[in-house]
């Protein structure tokens, strides 16, 4: 039976370890595409899953890895949009930390022209997340302003570029001079949250109006502070709560400003829902990448066997852009 190298989580919990093992190579089931993985993206959700804090949804692979890029090795029954040998990237519910990964056809995208197999792995999770939250959920309109927290993260660097390319005014928070410089280079007004009050900075820069849309992955005391930084009728979307799932919040500003506060997740959505996002990316984002207005921002790349070092890099919080694993 064919085998492949893959990463397994040992001792799930705070002291987890990642080890390289030989396991059975997957096959492409009906409606699936088997990808020979060139690179996989590392996401904070992978760290949370390894710590036992973020179990995969029912039916999803137990293996880590939410996005890959590579070449199509096999097509399952009913797949007609792609062919063997195509260079693609894909959003996964799990299973990307391996030499081969099976992906639902609805979550597979041809690589944009000019994007290589390695850097293509930096695209799916970030742009699926950014699009569905800023455009679908927050209804970001042309000419509006947006505040991106965690601007130097993989999602943050993607969000800054997408909004800047679409003509929005972009503010982004980051925690160092170097990270702020990176955010500015991508088109954002950078705010060092360690030395500046992002609420005051955004209000001053917008003449007291505030940001029309806020994308937050911090939570905690940022929830109430976002209310103060938001414009009348503003929309706030939380995609993570890295500072904690609980907070004491005064909701008075939300009432007065008629704000919308949402929270979303991507991983448990149906393939049909993800397929709709994929189609929007192909229509509206991939042309911006091919025109050079958006580029994958890659912090570092590690061999698959060094997945533990990749996780340590992310846990340390010094990265700018995406961390990748090379199969």
Secondary structure, 3 states (H helix, E strand, C coil): CCEEEEEEEECCCCCCEEEEEEEECCCCCCCEEEEEEEEEEECHHHHHHHCCCCCCCCCCCCCCCCEEEEEEEEECCCCCCCCCCCEEEEECCCCCCECEEEEEHHHEEECCCCCCHHHHCCCHHHHHHHHHHHHHHCCCCCCCEEEECCCCEHHHHHHHHHHHHCCCEEEEEECCHHHHHHHHHHCCEEEECCCCCHHHHHHHHCCCCCEEEEEECCCCCHHHHHHHHEEEEEEEEECCCCCCCCCCCCCHHHHHHCCEEEECCCCCCCHHHHHHHHHHHHHHHHHHHHCCCCCCCEEEEEEHHHHHHHHHHHHHCCCCEEEEEEC
